[in-house]
Structure formats: structure tokens, C-alpha cells
Amino acid sequence: MKFALNVSYSLGVMLLCIGSAFATGINSSEIFKETKEINGVPVTLRPLDNSKCTKISPVTGKKEVVYRDRKEDETIIGMVLHYSVCPNADVTEKVFYSSGVSSHYDTDYTGKIFEFVDPKYNIAFHSGKSAWNGVTMLNKYYIGIEQDMWGYYESNLEQRYDYKKFGQPVQLPGDDRKWFKFSDKQVESTGRLIFALQQKYKIPGRFVVTHSDVAIGRKSDSGPMFPYKEIFEKYGAGYYPKFKYIDLDKFSELTNIDYVKLLEIYGYGRGVWKFTDMAEAKTVEHLT
């Protein structure tokens, strides 16, 4: 059950102010050839290198890293879905290094899956200030999955959109934004990857969430164009509730507080971030 609760920029939108990141001549298919399988799902390895990070910490004044080692008590319990607002994995990687953030996996528009950070051993910085089911700052416990697509249309990015490849954005009822679609191959790969990771790390479907679920009002990915029902029905990925008849007369008796309580029971957080300012939070975990 997903809700369009936020209007803020995604990770990629905030980071793509660096126009030079798009000037890439890398052909990743030629460079990255080593692969592995996760429960039968093929994944191309392109591990990040902390020494290549160029982001300077506003707190310490030193270069940041794009991942860190996982501690014994930081057990994986879920995963967070994102979109990158980047055209391909090469640009996504450049954004990671320039911004001191990362994600464990990335699915590009052709359906190819890349592993940037091995979740078994390392923490990626993909969710930042976040909460789900009473847990905050989810990076320590959640696998991050990026998907290379544009999210929603923004006029300042007009020159970067390849409509021939990504298609035209679509405006949905009740939403003033226009959203780009995920490709069929991308959806299939993401669905199979989610299910494979669920099986490997024993992750319940309710703990497969989106950035907008765990950072309400701050993030909008993966957005309304991601087919949550399709990946659940086809691949067993995540969770999608069964529909049944609702007595609208009784339903209308619920107050706003009732709605919030129901959302909290499912897992959504409210008023759970205790940091006094962003600088203090930054010292605890990367924010994205």
C-alpha cells in the first residue's frame, strides 16, 4: 500500500546540479564483466571505491566515504526502493562519488542489475533521515535499490531528457506532476531482485518499502508509476494488500488521528527524529 505523500526532490534531483556528471564516455558493458547470482538472479559487480569519493564533510572538513563496514549487530531486516533521476548506472556512480552517498544495487532501464555495495558486508548510504516500524536511520538495517529513471518531469532538466528512450511523462489524476514510466525489463529485474533478496535475507514483504514511505514529506521515490501490484503478483516481491468491500458509512467515521494510528500500525513513522539539527544527524549517518 503506497501513498503519494510527498513533493520533495529525490536523491538524484538534489544531486544532479553538477552538470558535468552527465559528460560520461564510459561503456559499462565493456568494463564491468564480473558477475554473480543471487538466488538465480544475475548481478553485475561494479564495487564502489571509498578513495574515489570527492565529497567533503561539512562537519569534519574531511573527505567522506560512500559506504562503511557492517557491524555484527546491524542485521538486514528490509530494503528501500529508490529512483536515481539519472539516465544510467555510469551517471549514478558519478553522483555517488561526488555526493558521498550510495546504494547496494542499481537496475538500469535495460534491466541490467549492478551491485555497487555488497549488503552482506557493507552499509550503503541511501535512506538518511528515515523511519519504519519503530526503527530510525534505516541505512544500518536496510538494503538500498536504485532504479535509473527520471521520476517526475522538471522543466530545469528538459535538456537532459531522452524522450526516445524514456518516453513521455504521464500526468495522473489528482497530481500536478507528470511522471516517467519504468521500462518493462527494469520492472522485471527489480521484481526478481527484490524476491531473491527477500529469500536470501528472510525479509517479510511489509519491510520492502520505498524512500517516500520511510521519509514522509521529504522524498517521492519510487513514485506512483512503480507497479507494486505487478511485482507482487508476478514475482512475489514485496507486499500488496487484497482488496475487499469497504462500508463507506463506517469508514467515514474515522478521524484523522484514526488514519494516522492505522498507518503507524502498518509501519509508517511520525515525529521520530530526535536530532537537534542536520549537522548532528550527519555525524551519526549519511543523509540522502
Secondary structure, 3 states (H helix, E strand, C coil): CCCCCCCCCCHHHHHCCCHHHHCCCCCHHHHCCCEEEECCEEEEECCCCHHHCCCECCCCCCECCCEEECCCCCCCCEEEECCCCCCCHHHHHHHHHHHCCCCCEEECCCCCEEECCCCCCEEECCCCCCEECCEECHHHCEEEEEECCCCECCHHHHHHCCHHHHCCCEECCCCCCEECCCCHHHHHHHHHHHHHHHHHHCCCHHHEEEHHHHCCCCCCCCCCCCCHHHHHHHHCCCCCCCCCCCCHHHHCCCCHHHHHHHHHHHCCCCCCCCCCCHHHHHHHCCCC
